[in-house]
Amino acid sequence: MRTAVIVDLVRSGSGRGKPGGALCGVHPIDLLADVLRGLMARNDFDPALVDDVVGGCVSQASEQAGNITRSAALAAGLPESVPATTVTRACGSSQQAVHFAAQGVQAGAYDIVIACGVESMSRVPMGTAPIGADLVGAALGERYPEGWTGQGLAAERVAQQWKISRDDVDVYACDSHRRAATATAAGHFVREIVPVATPDGPHITDETIRPATTLESLGGLRPSFYSADADARFPGLDWMITPGNSSPLTDAASAALIMSEDKAVELGLVPRARFVDFAVAGDDPLMMLTAPIPATRKILDRTGLRIDDIDAYEVNEAFASVPLAWAREFAADPECVNPDGGAIALGHAIGASGVRLLTTLVGRLERTGGRYGLQTMCEHGGMANALLIERM
């Protein structure tokens, strides 16, 4: 099996995923195209050598329909001979794109491939595709007569199961903003962010970071998912999930250049990391957000590594209760979990977040001299991706 390596990774800065956000005036095709263009401009080789572009996008409707990855690749100026496809695994869509890209290289199907992702949540709101549709049907409804709970309620149930308090989630959210603001001030994100053209000029910052966040301000927010019906169905919940300890709606794009190690050497490009292992896992779809735990266990079991052998973890902060539960399950060092802030501060553009996490993870390992990095992403339907990389 060939060695698949990461040569480069880039992302846009985040924009608030609602009207008035910094990227709301940018068509999602153009958003991803600017990031792809930025990736290729940093790496000197013939773009016709790219075997495929694999992109993640969750809401493949409206402006994000019609294989948006192919449209963005052409808009970025890639040759017409370079194909592209768009995949979805809910919030893990672009991480799945990375898996497919690297596994294709390992198998010999690709020499060079771009994995990427995009989501414009301001222009294509979450839920656009299935509005009014029956997403359960008869057979699934028979198997799960309790009915689908939704991600917010699942986050409440995760907090209950792992005995996580309102103070815990609010402290975690404050830390996410603090860490992201500190990393920004230190210039840690400069290398990974490429400019996106907007009607107001180039966007190169993370609009979603709120450095002034305090426990007092978070404590005044009301729970988002409480209802009398939900309280009756799931008694004993403390109702702690608020907009402040959840990831915000976000516009963003991200991209990674992946190739075989031999091809990188041939082209005179310097690999930044290699892929060690991948995993996908399913778990209780009603708890929905717990699958990063079995996905991580698969990685540890297959590699023989202990959690303490890994230098940094990116565990997507869809809700603060998710990385808190994951860290408690593995007794992971909290200082190593999302050390430069996570989605609560940096945003969760659902189709782009997988590559965004990988971009931040590689940069972290390079700055600190760490060897191994793990990332994992909870996904709708009770699924998760996990991958392990080694800095080169």
C-alpha positions in Angstrom: 0.0 0.0 0.0 1.3 3.4 -1.0 1.9 6.2 1.5 -0.7 9.0 1.2 0.6 12.4 2.3 -0.7 15.9 2.9 1.2 18.5 0.9 -0.8 21.5 1.8 -4.1 22.7 3.4 -5.9 26.0 3.3 -9.3 27.4 4.3 -11.3 30.6 4.2 -11.8 32.7 7.2 -15.2 32.0 8.8 -18.2 34.1 8.2 -21.4 34.3 10.2 -23.9 32.1 8.4 -26.8 34.5 8.2 -27.7 37.7 6.4 -25.1 40.4 7.1 -22.3 37.9 7.6 -18.9 38.6 6.0 -19.4 35.9 3.3 -23.1 36.1 2.7 -22.6 38.0 -0.5 -20.4 35.3 -2.0 -21.9 32.5 -4.0 -20.9 29.1 -2.6 -19.3 28.1 -5.9 -17.1 31.3 -5.8 -16.4 30.7 -2.1 -14.9 27.2 -2.8 -13.3 28.4 -6.0 -11.3 31.1 -4.2 -10.0 28.5 -1.7 -9.1 26.0 -4.5 -7.4 28.8 -6.4 -5.4 29.7 -3.3 -4.4 26.1 -2.7 -3.1 25.7 -6.3 -1.3 29.1 -6.3 0.8 27.9 -3.3 2.0 24.7 -5.0 4.0 24.8 -8.2 3.0 21.9 -10.5 0.8 21.3 -13.5 -2.8 21.3 -12.4 -3.7 18.9 -15.2 -2.0 16.2 -13.0 -4.8 16.4 -10.5 -6.7 13.1 -10.8 -9.8 14.1 -9.0 -11.4 16.7 -6.7 -13.6 15.2 -4.0 -15.7 17.8 -2.1 -18.0 17.7 0.9 -21.3 19.6 1.0 -24.3 18.9 3.2 -27.1 20.9 1.8 -26.8 20.0 -1.8 -29.8 22.2 -2.9 -30.4 25.6 -4.4 -27.0 27.2 -5.1 -25.2 24.2 -3.7 -26.9 21.7 -6.0 -25.6 20.1 -9.2 -22.2 18.8 -8.1 -20.9 22.0 -6.6 -17.4 20.6 -6.4 -17.1 20.3 -10.2 -18.5 23.8 -10.7 -16.1 25.3 -8.2 -13.1 23.4 -9.7 -13.9 24.9 -13.1 -14.5 28.3 -11.6 -11.1 28.1 -10.0 -9.5 27.6 -13.4 -8.6 23.9 -13.0 -8.4 22.2 -16.5 -11.6 20.7 -17.9 -9.9 17.3 -17.8 -9.9 17.3 -14.0 -13.1 15.6 -12.7 -14.8 16.3 -9.5 -17.5 14.8 -7.3 -19.5 15.9 -4.2 -20.1 13.6 -1.3 -22.0 13.9 2.0 -21.7 12.3 5.4 -23.6 15.0 7.2 -21.2 17.2 9.3 -18.3 14.8 8.3 -18.7 15.4 4.6 -15.3 17.0 3.9 -13.6 14.6 6.3 -15.1 11.8 4.3 -13.7 13.5 1.2 -10.3 13.4 2.8 -10.8 9.7 3.6 -11.8 8.9 0.0 -8.9 11.0 -1.4 -6.2 9.5 0.8 -7.6 5.9 0.4 -7.6 6.3 -3.3 -4.0 7.3 -3.2 -3.1 4.4 -1.0 -4.9 2.0 -3.3 -3.1 3.4 -6.4 -6.3 4.8 -8.0 -4.9 8.4 -7.6 -1.5 10.1 -7.7 -2.8 13.5 -6.8 -6.2 14.5 -5.5 -7.8 17.5 -3.8 -10.2 17.0 -0.9 -12.3 20.0 0.0 -15.6 21.2 1.3 -18.0 24.2 1.3 -21.1 25.3 3.1 -22.8 28.7 2.7 -25.3 28.5 5.6 -26.4 32.1 5.0 -27.4 31.4 1.4 -28.5 27.8 1.7 -29.9 27.4 5.2 -29.5 24.0 6.9 -32.6 21.9 6.1 -33.2 23.5 2.7 -33.2 20.2 0.9 -35.7 18.2 3.0 -38.2 20.9 4.0 -41.6 19.3 4.1 -40.3 15.9 3.3 -40.9 12.7 5.4 -37.3 11.7 6.4 -38.4 8.6 8.5 -40.8 6.5 6.5 -42.6 3.4 7.7 -39.9 0.9 8.3 -37.5 3.3 10.1 -40.4 4.6 12.2 -41.2 1.0 13.3 -37.6 0.5 14.3 -37.4 3.8 16.2 -40.9 4.5 17.5 -39.5 7.1 19.9 -39.0 9.3 16.8 -35.9 11.3 15.8 -34.8 13.6 18.5 -32.7 16.2 16.6 -29.1 17.1 17.3 -29.9 19.7 20.0 -31.8 17.3 22.1 -29.2 14.6 21.5 -26.6 17.1 22.9 -28.7 17.4 26.1 -28.9 13.7 26.4 -25.1 13.4 26.0 -24.6 15.9 28.8 -27.0 13.9 31.0 -25.2 10.6 30.4 -21.7 11.9 31.0 -22.9 14.0 34.0 -21.9 17.3 32.3 -23.2 20.5 34.0 -24.3 23.9 32.6 -21.1 25.4 34.1 -19.0 22.7 32.3 -20.4 23.6 28.9 -20.2 27.3 29.4 -16.7 27.2 30.7 -15.8 25.1 27.7 -17.3 27.6 25.3 -15.5 30.5 26.9 -12.2 28.5 26.6 -12.9 27.9 22.9 -13.2 31.6 22.2 -10.2 32.4 24.4 -8.0 29.8 22.7 -9.1 30.8 19.2 -8.5 34.5 20.0 -5.1 33.7 21.4 -4.2 31.6 18.4 -5.3 34.4 16.1 -3.3 37.1 17.9 -0.2 34.8 17.8 -0.6 34.5 14.0 -1.2 30.7 14.1 -3.9 30.9 11.4 -2.1 33.1 9.0 -0.6 30.3 7.0 -3.9 28.4 6.6 -6.3 31.2 5.7 -6.5 32.3 2.0 -8.4 35.4 1.0 -11.9 35.2 -0.4 -13.2 38.0 -2.5 -16.3 39.7 -1.2 -18.2 42.8 -2.2 -16.5 44.6 0.7 -13.0 43.4 -0.1 -10.9 40.3 0.7 -12.0 38.3 3.8 -9.2 36.8 5.7 -10.4 36.6 9.3 -12.6 34.4 11.5 -15.7 36.5 12.0 -17.2 34.0 14.5 -14.6 34.4 17.3 -16.0 36.4 20.2 -13.1 37.3 22.4 -15.3 39.2 24.9 -17.3 36.1 25.8 -17.7 35.6 29.5 -19.3 33.1 31.8 -21.7 35.8 32.9 -22.9 36.5 29.3 -23.2 32.8 28.5 -25.1 32.2 31.8 -27.8 34.6 30.7 -28.7 32.6 27.6 -31.8 30.4 27.7 -31.8 26.8 26.6 -32.5 26.4 22.9 -34.1 23.0 22.8 -36.4 22.9 25.8 -40.1 22.2 25.2 -42.8 20.7 27.4 -43.1 17.7 25.1 -39.3 17.0 25.1 -39.2 17.4 28.9 -42.0 14.8 29.2 -40.3 12.4 26.7 -36.9 12.7 28.3 -37.3 13.5 32.0 -34.3 14.5 34.0 -32.5 16.6 31.4 -31.0 19.8 32.8 -31.6 21.8 29.6 -28.2 23.5 29.2 -27.6 23.7 25.5 -27.7 27.3 24.3 -26.5 29.3 21.3 -23.5 30.3 23.4 -22.2 26.7 24.0 -23.1 25.5 20.5 -21.4 26.0 17.1 -22.7 29.0 15.1 -24.2 28.8 11.6 -21.2 29.5 9.4 -20.1 30.2 5.8 -16.7 28.7 4.9 -14.7 26.5 2.5 -11.5 24.5 2.9 -9.2 22.3 0.8 -6.3 19.9 1.1 -3.7 18.7 -1.5 -3.2 15.0 -1.1 -0.8 12.8 -3.1 1.4 9.8 -2.9 4.7 10.4 -1.2 6.6 9.3 -4.3 4.7 11.8 -6.5 5.4 14.6 -4.0 9.1 13.8 -4.1 9.0 13.7 -7.9 7.4 17.1 -8.1 9.8 18.6 -5.5 7.0 19.2 -3.0 7.5 18.7 0.7 4.9 16.6 2.5 3.6 18.1 5.8 2.0 14.9 7.2 1.1 11.3 6.3 -2.1 9.4 6.9 -1.8 6.6 9.5 -5.3 5.3 9.8 -9.0 6.0 9.2 -12.2 4.9 10.8 -15.9 5.4 10.4 -18.4 4.2 13.0 -22.1 4.2 13.7 -23.8 4.4 17.1 -27.3 5.0 18.6 -29.0 7.4 16.1 -31.2 8.8 18.8 -28.2 9.8 20.9 -26.7 10.8 17.6 -23.5 12.6 18.7 -21.7 9.7 20.5 -20.1 7.9 17.5 -16.7 9.7 17.8 -16.1 7.5 20.8 -16.3 4.1 18.9 -14.6 5.7 15.9 -11.7 6.7 18.1 -11.5 3.3 19.7 -11.2 1.7 16.2 -8.2 3.9 15.6 -6.5 3.1 18.9 -7.2 -0.6 18.6 -5.8 -0.8 15.0 -2.7 1.2 15.6 -1.9 0.0 19.1 -1.5 3.6 20.3 -2.7 4.9 23.6 -4.6 8.1 23.9 -1.6 9.7 25.6 0.6 8.8 22.6 -1.3 11.4 20.5 -0.2 15.0 20.8 -3.3 16.9 19.7 -7.0 16.1 19.2 -9.5 17.9 17.1 -13.0 16.8 18.3 -15.6 18.9 16.5 -17.5 21.2 18.8 -20.9 20.9 17.3 -22.0 21.3 21.0 -19.8 21.7 24.0 -21.1 18.5 25.5 -19.6 16.4 22.6 -15.9 17.0 23.1 -16.4 17.0 26.9 -18.0 13.6 26.8 -15.3 12.3 24.4 -12.5 13.6 26.7 -14.1 12.0 29.8 -14.5 8.7 28.0 -10.8 8.5 27.1 -9.4 10.5 30.1 -7.7 12.7 27.5 -5.7 15.8 28.5 -8.1 18.7 28.1 -5.3 21.0 27.1 -4.8 18.8 24.0 -8.4 18.9 22.9 -9.0 21.6 20.3 -6.1 23.6 21.7 -6.5 26.5 19.2 -10.2 26.7 19.7 -12.9 24.7 18.0 -16.2 25.1 16.1 -17.9 27.1 18.9 -15.4 29.9 18.1 -14.1 29.2 14.6 -17.5 28.2 13.2 -19.0 25.0 11.8 -19.7 25.4 8.1 -21.0 21.8 8.1 -19.7 20.8 4.6 -16.2 22.3 5.1 -15.5 21.5 8.8 -13.7 18.2 8.3 -10.9 19.8 6.2 -10.9 22.8 8.5 -10.1 20.6 11.5 -7.4 18.9 9.6 -5.9 22.2 8.5 -5.7 23.4 12.1 -4.4 20.0 13.4 -1.5 19.9 10.9 -0.6 23.5 11.8 -0.7 22.7 15.5 1.6 19.7 15.2 4.1 21.7 13.1 4.2 24.6 15.7 4.7 22.3 18.7 6.8 19.5 17.2 4.1 17.0 18.0 4.1 13.7 16.1 0.5 12.3 16.0 -2.8 14.1 15.6 -6.3 12.7 15.8 -9.5 14.3 14.5 -13.1 13.1 14.8 -16.4 14.4 13.8 -19.9 13.6 15.1 -22.6 13.3 12.4 -26.3 13.3 11.9 -27.8 9.8 12.2 -25.4 8.6 14.9 -22.2 8.3 12.8 -18.6 9.6 13.0 -15.4 9.8 11.1 -12.0 9.6 12.7 -8.5 9.8 11.3 -4.9 9.7 12.5 -2.0 11.6 11.0 1.7 11.8 11.6 3.7 15.0 11.1 6.6 14.6 8.6 
